[in-house]
Amino acid sequence: MFIGRYYHTIEEKGRVSLPKKFREAGNEWVITRGLDGGLFLFLNKTFAQEMEKLSQQSFTKKAQRDFIRLMTNEAQEVELDQSGRLLLPEYLRATAQLAKNIVIVGSYQRVELWDLERYHTYIDQLEKNAAEIAEQN
């Protein structure tokens, strides 16, 4: 389980250090585009399980095919180096508008990487609607 919020910077070469608690989960990950402005980072086995669930649904539905494309077409397997860093692919950094200062957050079964300002803008909006969101669940 991944929880918490951590502030980091992206190194010149495009590497970022994962928080120690997240690194302890494993070395092999899949990074892909997120759905709200950041990136999703899954352990390999969790990503495979999520894709297996999706593959159980009918491929005849366009929305189903499109969602699988969103999650897999830009996905890339990444490994942590000896220092617990991972290399963020340039095209995914551009997709999420990640420059220097980022936020790494635990979102239960996945980790999310966000541009600092983009994250706080999103969270501020989310917090304004927290009571309504809670009611819907």
C-alpha atoms as a printed R data frame, in Angstrom:
    type eleno elety resid chain resno       x      y       z
1   ATOM     1    CA   MET     A     1   0.000  0.000   0.000
2   ATOM     2    CA   PHE     A     2   1.336  3.411  -0.994
3   ATOM     3    CA   ILE     A     3   0.311  6.465   1.009
4   ATOM     4    CA   GLY     A     4   1.735  9.891   1.751
5   ATOM     5    CA   ARG     A     5   3.093 12.942  -0.078
6   ATOM     6    CA   TYR     A     6   6.751 13.606  -0.789
7   ATOM     7    CA   TYR     A     7   8.483 16.540  -2.472
8   ATOM     8    CA   HIS     A     8  11.407 15.837  -4.800
9   ATOM     9    CA   THR     A     9  13.310 17.314  -7.698
10  ATOM    10    CA   ILE     A    10  14.090 15.768 -11.043
11  ATOM    11    CA   GLU     A    11  17.804 15.528 -11.712
12  ATOM    12    CA   GLU     A    12  19.359 16.941 -14.882
13  ATOM    13    CA   LYS     A    13  19.397 13.508 -16.517
14  ATOM    14    CA   GLY     A    14  15.691 12.981 -15.826
15  ATOM    15    CA   ARG     A    15  16.068 10.761 -12.787
16  ATOM    16    CA   VAL     A    16  14.078 11.009  -9.593
17  ATOM    17    CA   SER     A    17  14.583  9.276  -6.280
18  ATOM    18    CA   LEU     A    18  11.598  7.391  -4.940
19  ATOM    19    CA   PRO     A    19  10.795  7.736  -1.248
20  ATOM    20    CA   LYS     A    20  12.366  4.933   0.776
21  ATOM    21    CA   LYS     A    21   8.982  3.485   1.778
22  ATOM    22    CA   PHE     A    22   8.065  3.113  -1.889
23  ATOM    23    CA   ARG     A    23  11.458  1.678  -2.900
24  ATOM    24    CA   GLU     A    24  11.037 -1.094  -0.356
25  ATOM    25    CA   ALA     A    25   8.122 -2.474  -2.408
26  ATOM    26    CA   GLY     A    26  10.365 -3.570  -5.291
27  ATOM    27    CA   ASN     A    27  12.747 -2.559  -8.062
28  ATOM    28    CA   GLU     A    28  10.645 -3.276 -11.155
29  ATOM    29    CA   TRP     A    29   7.970 -0.767 -12.077
30  ATOM    30    CA   VAL     A    30   5.803  0.380 -14.963
31  ATOM    31    CA   ILE     A    31   5.331  4.089 -15.550
32  ATOM    32    CA   THR     A    32   2.550  5.450 -17.721
33  ATOM    33    CA   ARG     A    33   0.400  8.500 -18.249
34  ATOM    34    CA   GLY     A    34  -1.982  9.321 -15.457
35  ATOM    35    CA   LEU     A    35  -5.565 10.385 -15.886
36  ATOM    36    CA   ASP     A    36  -5.682 13.742 -14.106
37  ATOM    37    CA   GLY     A    37  -2.431 15.424 -15.053
38  ATOM    38    CA   GLY     A    38   0.350 13.374 -13.484
39  ATOM    39    CA   LEU     A    39   1.965 10.021 -14.154
40  ATOM    40    CA   PHE     A    40   1.051  6.630 -12.743
41  ATOM    41    CA   LEU     A    41   3.772  4.357 -11.411
42  ATOM    42    CA   PHE     A    42   2.840  0.746 -10.710
43  ATOM    43    CA   LEU     A    43   4.828 -2.209  -9.502
44  ATOM    44    CA   ASN     A    44   5.141 -4.564 -12.494
45  ATOM    45    CA   LYS     A    45   2.921 -7.213 -10.918
46  ATOM    46    CA   THR     A    46   0.217 -4.680 -10.005
47  ATOM    47    CA   PHE     A    47   0.212 -3.223 -13.516
48  ATOM    48    CA   ALA     A    48  -0.138 -6.730 -14.963
49  ATOM    49    CA   GLN     A    49  -3.060 -7.448 -12.618
50  ATOM    50    CA   GLU     A    50  -4.817 -4.204 -13.574
51  ATOM    51    CA   MET     A    51  -4.354 -4.889 -17.278
52  ATOM    52    CA   GLU     A    52  -5.625 -8.454 -16.790
53  ATOM    53    CA   LYS     A    53  -8.813 -7.071 -15.227
54  ATOM    54    CA   LEU     A    54  -9.236 -4.707 -18.157
55  ATOM    55    CA   SER     A    55  -8.647 -7.466 -20.683
56  ATOM    56    CA   GLN     A    56 -11.586 -9.417 -19.232
57  ATOM    57    CA   GLN     A    57 -13.949 -6.800 -20.604
58  ATOM    58    CA   SER     A    58 -15.103 -6.895 -24.196
59  ATOM    59    CA   PHE     A    59 -12.688 -5.456 -26.733
60  ATOM    60    CA   THR     A    60 -15.659 -4.701 -28.978
61  ATOM    61    CA   LYS     A    61 -16.382 -1.538 -27.001
62  ATOM    62    CA   LYS     A    62 -14.447  1.466 -28.226
63  ATOM    63    CA   ALA     A    63 -14.159  3.045 -24.778
64  ATOM    64    CA   GLN     A    64 -12.582 -0.176 -23.500
65  ATOM    65    CA   ARG     A    65 -10.045 -0.282 -26.337
66  ATOM    66    CA   ASP     A    66  -9.252  3.391 -25.892
67  ATOM    67    CA   PHE     A    67  -8.640  3.061 -22.164
68  ATOM    68    CA   ILE     A    68  -6.278  0.112 -22.675
69  ATOM    69    CA   ARG     A    69  -4.434  2.189 -25.274
70  ATOM    70    CA   LEU     A    70  -4.120  5.103 -22.855
71  ATOM    71    CA   MET     A    71  -2.655  2.857 -20.178
72  ATOM    72    CA   THR     A    72  -0.349  0.747 -22.357
73  ATOM    73    CA   ASN     A    73   0.739  2.635 -25.468
74  ATOM    74    CA   GLU     A    74   2.923  5.051 -23.526
75  ATOM    75    CA   ALA     A    75   3.782  2.706 -20.667
76  ATOM    76    CA   GLN     A    76   7.386  1.768 -20.074
77  ATOM    77    CA   GLU     A    77   9.054 -0.660 -17.724
78  ATOM    78    CA   VAL     A    78  11.604  1.029 -15.470
79  ATOM    79    CA   GLU     A    79  13.968 -0.224 -12.783
80  ATOM    80    CA   LEU     A    80  15.342  1.508  -9.752
81  ATOM    81    CA   ASP     A    81  19.089  1.990  -9.768
82  ATOM    82    CA   GLN     A    82  21.351  1.281  -6.782
83  ATOM    83    CA   SER     A    83  20.429  4.665  -5.278
84  ATOM    84    CA   GLY     A    84  16.669  4.110  -5.557
85  ATOM    85    CA   ARG     A    85  16.267  6.410  -8.553
86  ATOM    86    CA   LEU     A    86  14.314  5.812 -11.701
87  ATOM    87    CA   LEU     A    87  14.733  7.397 -15.085
88  ATOM    88    CA   LEU     A    88  11.606  9.193 -16.218
89  ATOM    89    CA   PRO     A    89  11.158  8.861 -19.981
90  ATOM    90    CA   GLU     A    90  11.303 12.260 -21.683
91  ATOM    91    CA   TYR     A    91   7.968 11.799 -23.485
92  ATOM    92    CA   LEU     A    92   6.195 11.072 -20.180
93  ATOM    93    CA   ARG     A    93   7.858 14.044 -18.482
94  ATOM    94    CA   ALA     A    94   6.517 16.196 -21.314
95  ATOM    95    CA   THR     A    95   3.048 14.626 -21.081
96  ATOM    96    CA   ALA     A    96   2.803 15.430 -17.357
97  ATOM    97    CA   GLN     A    97   4.640 18.756 -17.718
98  ATOM    98    CA   LEU     A    98   7.250 17.668 -15.185
99  ATOM    99    CA   ALA     A    99  10.094 20.143 -15.019
100 ATOM   100    CA   LYS     A   100  12.103 20.304 -11.802
101 ATOM   101    CA   ASN     A   101   9.966 20.302  -8.666
102 ATOM   102    CA   ILE     A   102   7.584 17.409  -8.350
103 ATOM   103    CA   VAL     A   103   5.309 15.745  -5.838
104 ATOM   104    CA   ILE     A   104   5.321 11.975  -5.414
105 ATOM   105    CA   VAL     A   105   2.148 10.689  -3.792
106 ATOM   106    CA   GLY     A   106   0.952  7.287  -2.717
107 ATOM   107    CA   SER     A   107  -2.462  6.434  -4.122
108 ATOM   108    CA   TYR     A   108  -3.019  3.047  -2.518
109 ATOM   109    CA   GLN     A   109  -2.001  0.559  -5.257
110 ATOM   110    CA   ARG     A   110  -0.046  3.025  -7.346
111 ATOM   111    CA   VAL     A   111   2.285  5.956  -6.997
112 ATOM   112    CA   GLU     A   112   1.602  9.234  -8.786
113 ATOM   113    CA   LEU     A   113   4.160 11.807  -9.939
114 ATOM   114    CA   TRP     A   114   2.970 15.382 -10.448
115 ATOM   115    CA   ASP     A   115   4.383 18.765 -11.277
116 ATOM   116    CA   LEU     A   116   4.370 20.672  -7.978
117 ATOM   117    CA   GLU     A   117   2.125 23.551  -9.049
118 ATOM   118    CA   ARG     A   118  -0.205 21.340 -11.071
119 ATOM   119    CA   TYR     A   119  -0.652 18.993  -8.123
120 ATOM   120    CA   HIS     A   120  -1.526 21.734  -5.655
121 ATOM   121    CA   THR     A   121  -3.972 23.342  -8.095
122 ATOM   122    CA   TYR     A   122  -5.674 19.967  -8.531
123 ATOM   123    CA   ILE     A   123  -5.729 19.190  -4.787
124 ATOM   124    CA   ASP     A   124  -7.078 22.639  -3.928
125 ATOM   125    CA   GLN     A   125 -10.038 21.997  -6.237
126 ATOM   126    CA   LEU     A   126 -10.493 18.519  -4.820
127 ATOM   127    CA   GLU     A   127 -10.549 19.785  -1.250
128 ATOM   128    CA   LYS     A   128 -13.255 22.319  -2.086
129 ATOM   129    CA   ASN     A   129 -15.487 19.410  -3.081
130 ATOM   130    CA   ALA     A   130 -14.370 16.921  -0.419
131 ATOM   131    CA   ALA     A   131 -17.781 16.603   1.250
132 ATOM   132    CA   GLU     A   132 -19.537 15.988  -2.071
133 ATOM   133    CA   ILE     A   133 -16.933 13.449  -3.130
134 ATOM   134    CA   ALA     A   134 -17.309 11.609   0.169
135 ATOM   135    CA   GLU     A   135 -21.093 11.505  -0.270
136 ATOM   136    CA   GLN     A   136 -20.738  9.852  -3.675
137 ATOM   137    CA   ASN     A   137 -18.756  6.941  -2.260
